[in-house]
Amino acid sequence: MTNSMPLLEARRVFKGFFGNPVLKGVDIALEPGRVHALLGENGAGKSTLINLLSGALQPDEGDVVVDGHPVSRFSPAAAREAGIAVVQQELSLAAELSIAENIGLGASPRRFGLIDYGKLATSVAEVCERVGLTEPLDMPVGDLPLGRRQMVEIAKALYRKPRVLILDEPTSSLSAHEAGILADLIRKLRDEGIALLYISHRLNEVQALCSHVTILKDGVVTADQPLAGVDNEGLVRLMVGRDAGDLFPPRLEGATGAELINLKKFSAGLARDIDFHASAGEIVGIGGLVGQGQEDFLLGLYGAIPASAETSEISGDRGPFKSVETANAAGLAYIPADRKHEGLVLPHSIASNLLLPSLGRLTKHGLRDRAAERDLVADLARRLTIRGDVDRAVQALSGGNQQKVALAKWLPLEPSVLLLNDPTRGVDIETKREIYLMLQSFAREGKLVILLSSDTPELVHLCDRVAVFREGRVVATLAQSEISEEAIVGAAMGVSTKGAAA
C-alpha cells in the first residue's frame, strides 16, 4: 500500500538539445512502496528523464519535485542528499579499486581524514550480503565478470540507504540466478517503503515486479496507469501506437533480382549463427533493441570486424571479407550511424567529403583531374539537393544535410549493396523523406538496401522484409504482409505477437 505523497516527481518537464525537443511536458510520480515501470522504445526520452530526476540535467521548463516541494538547480549532490540513487545501464565503477572501495566511493567512513577501512568493511559486508556478493571485499572490481560488476553497482546504490532507487536495465548483464536475487531484493525494498523506478525492455520482468507503468513515446507520456489487467501484448501496443502520417512514400512493388547475399551460420562480434539472404531490388530491414548484435552483423558483412561463416556469398564473391577495401571492391558501401566521427571529416569541405571514396578513380598518373572533380561534386550536390557553397566546412551544415553528404559520397562508386546504420538518426522530417525516396530509388535501380534502424516505423513502411535480432541472433524474419510495429517490438522483447516468432 502506498501513501498519497510521492517522494519524487517530474511535473510538466520539457527538455531539448540543440533545438530538438526530447521531453515534451512529461509527468511522473514515484510513490513509496511501489515499483514503477518506465517503458518506451529507443529514443523515447527515458534516459533524459532519468537524468532530470537525478539532477544530472536541468529541465528547460517544468519542475522536479521532492517530497512535494519543487527544487531549483537540482544537482547530483542534492539528489544524493535527498536519498535518490541511480543504477545506470553503463557502469560507473573504478576497475583498479576494490569491491569495498567502489561501494563506499564518496561515502566511505573516515578517521583523521583517511578512509577507515575497518568500518568500511563492516558496513559494506551487510549490503553485499543483500545483493549476493560473496567475493573478497578487497578484490579489484576489474577482476570480476560483467554480471558481478553489475551487482557491485547495485550494492553501491544501496550503500547510501536511498529512499528512491532508479534501476536502468539492471538485469541486462546478470545471470538468471543473479536476476532472481535482484528480484527478491526489489520486493524487499518495496516492502520497506522505498520508491523504485524500473526501466527494462524485458516485459516479463516488468509484469512480475511492477504495479504501475509510465510509457514514453517521442518524449510524450502516452500511458500512465496501473499494470493490473495489462498483458505484454497490451504493453507493446501502448509503446508503439502512433500514426505515421504522410512521412513515408508509397511502398514499392518489391520486385527483386538476383540473390546478392547468402549467409549460413554467419558470426561477427555479438551476432551469432545468422542465416540471411537478400536479393537485388529489395529493402531488407534489421530491427531489434539497441546492442543485440545488429551493428556487428553489418560491420562483419563490410569486413570492418572479423567474421566467420559456414557459407558466405556476398555480391558474387566468397566471404566473409577480410577488409573494408575488399568489401568496397565487391560493391558494398557502409553508412555508419555516427556520421560526425565515422562518416565525415567535419573540418573539411563539403566537396572534399563528397570526393573521398572516388579520389582514386579521379587520379591519373598521380595527378588529380580537377575538372572531373568539380563536375562530380556539382552532380552529387544537385542529386541530393545540397544547397550553397560546396567549399564550406561540412560541420557548418545541419544534421540532415551532413547525412546527405555521408550518403551521396558513395554514389559515384555505384555500389550494388548499401548497408545503412540508422541513416535518419537526428535528421529533420523533410530530410528523412528525401532519404526514404533515395533508398527507394536505389532499390528501383536494382541495388540491395539493408537498413538497420532503431526507428520502428521506418522498418514497417519501407522494407520488404525485416529480420529482428535479439541476443545476437535473428529471432524472427517478417514478410511484408507480417510487418507491423507490434510484431517487430514484440519479437525484439521476446513477446509472441501476430506475425512474429519470438
C-alpha positions, 0 to 999 in steps of 0.5 A, a space after each residue: 500500500 502506498 501513501 498519497 505523497 510521492 517522494 519524487 516527481 517530474 511535473 510538466 518537464 520539457 527538455 531539448 538539445 540543440 533545438 530538438 525537443 526530447 521531453 515534451 511536458 512529461 509527468 511522473 510520480 514515484 510513490 513509496 512502496 511501489 515499483 514503477 515501470 518506465 517503458 518506451 522504445 529507443 529514443 523515447 526520452 527515458 534516459 533524459 528523464 532519468 537524468 532530470 530526476 537525478 539532477 544530472 540535467 536541468 529541465 528547460 521548463 517544468 519542475 522536479 519535485 521532492 517530497 512535494 516541494 519543487 527544487 531549483 538547480 537540482 544537482 547530483 549532490 542534492 539528489 544524493 542528499 535527498 536519498 535518490 540513487 541511480 543504477 545506470 545501464 553503463 557502469 560507473 565503477 573504478 576497475 583498479 579499486 576494490 569491491 569495498 572501495 567502489 561501494 563506499 566511493 564518496 561515502 566511505 567512513 573516515 578517521 583523521 581524514 583517511 578512509 577507515 577501512 575497518 568500518 568500511 568493511 563492516 558496513 559494506 559486508 551487510 549490503 553485499 550480503 543483500 545483493 549476493 556478493 560473496 567475493 573478497 571485499 578487497 578484490 579489484 572490481 576489474 577482476 570480476 565478470 560483467 554480471 558481478 560488476 553489475 551487482 557491485 553497482 547495485 550494492 553501491 546504490 544501496 550503500 547510501 540507504 536511498 529512499 528512491 532507487 532508479 534501476 536502468 536495465 539492471 538485469 541486462 548483464 546478470 545471470 538468471 540466478 543473479 536476476 532472481 536475487 535482484 528480484 527478491 531484493 526489489 520486493 524487499 525494498 518495496 516492502 520497506 517503503 522505498 520508491 523504485 523506478 524500473 526501466 527494462 525492455 524485458 516485459 516479463 520482468 516488468 509484469 512480475 515486479 511492477 504495479 504501475 507503468 509510465 510509457 514514453 513515446 517521442 518524449 510524450 507520456 502516452 500511458 500512465 496507469 496501473 499494470 493490473 489487467 495489462 498483458 505484454 501484448 497490451 504493453 507493446 501496443 501502448 509503446 508503439 501506437 502512433 500514426 505515421 502520417 504522410 512521412 513515408 512514400 508509397 511502398 514499392 512493388 518489391 520486385 527483386 533480382 538476383 540473390 546478392 547475399 547468402 549467409 549460413 551460420 554467419 558470426 561477427 562480434 555479438 551476432 551469432 549463427 545468422 542465416 540471411 539472404 537478400 536479393 537485388 531490388 529489395 529493402 531488407 530491414 534489421 530491427 531489434 533493441 539497441 546492442 543485440 548484435 545488429 551493428 556487428 552483423 553489418 560491420 562483419 558483412 563490410 569486413 570492418 570486424 572479423 567474421 566467420 561463416 559456414 557459407 558466405 556469398 556476398 555480391 558474387 564473391 566468397 566471404 566473409 571479407 577480410 577488409 573494408 577495401 575488399 568489401 568496397 571492391 565487391 560493391 558494398 558501401 557502409 553508412 555508419 550511424 555516427 556520421 560526425 566521427 565515422 562518416 565525415 571529416 567535419 573540418 573539411 569541405 563539403 566537396 572534399 567529403 563528397 570526393 573521398 571514396 572516388 579520389 582514386 578513380 579521379 587520379 591519373 598518373 598521380 595527378 588529380 583531374 580537377 575538372 572531373 572533380 568539380 563536375 562530380 561534386 556539382 552532380 552529387 550536390 544537385 542529386 541530393 539537393 545540397 544547397 550553397 557553397 560546396 567549399 564550406 566546412 561540412 560541420 557548418 551544415 545541419 544534421 540532415 544535410 551532413 547525412 546527405 553528404 555521408 550518403 551521396 559520397 558513395 554514389 559515384 562508386 555505384 555500389 550494388 549493396 548499401 548497408 545503412 546504420 540508422 541513416 535518419 538518426 537526428 535528421 529533420 522530417 523533410 530530410 528523412 523523406 528525401 532519404 526514404 525516396 533515395 533508398 527507394 530509388 536505389 532499390 528501383 535501380 536494382 541495388 540491395 538496401 539493408 537498413 538497420 534502424 532503431 526507428 520502428 516505423 521506418 522498418 514497417 513502411 519501407 522494407 520488404 522484409 525485416 529480420 529482428 535480432 535479439 541476443 545476437 541472433 535473428 529471432 524472427 524474419 517478417 514478410 511484408 504482409 507480417 510487418 507491423 510495429 507490434 510484431 517487430 517490438 514484440 519479437 525484439 522483447 521476446 513477446 509472441 505477437 501476430 506475425 512474429 516468432 519470438 
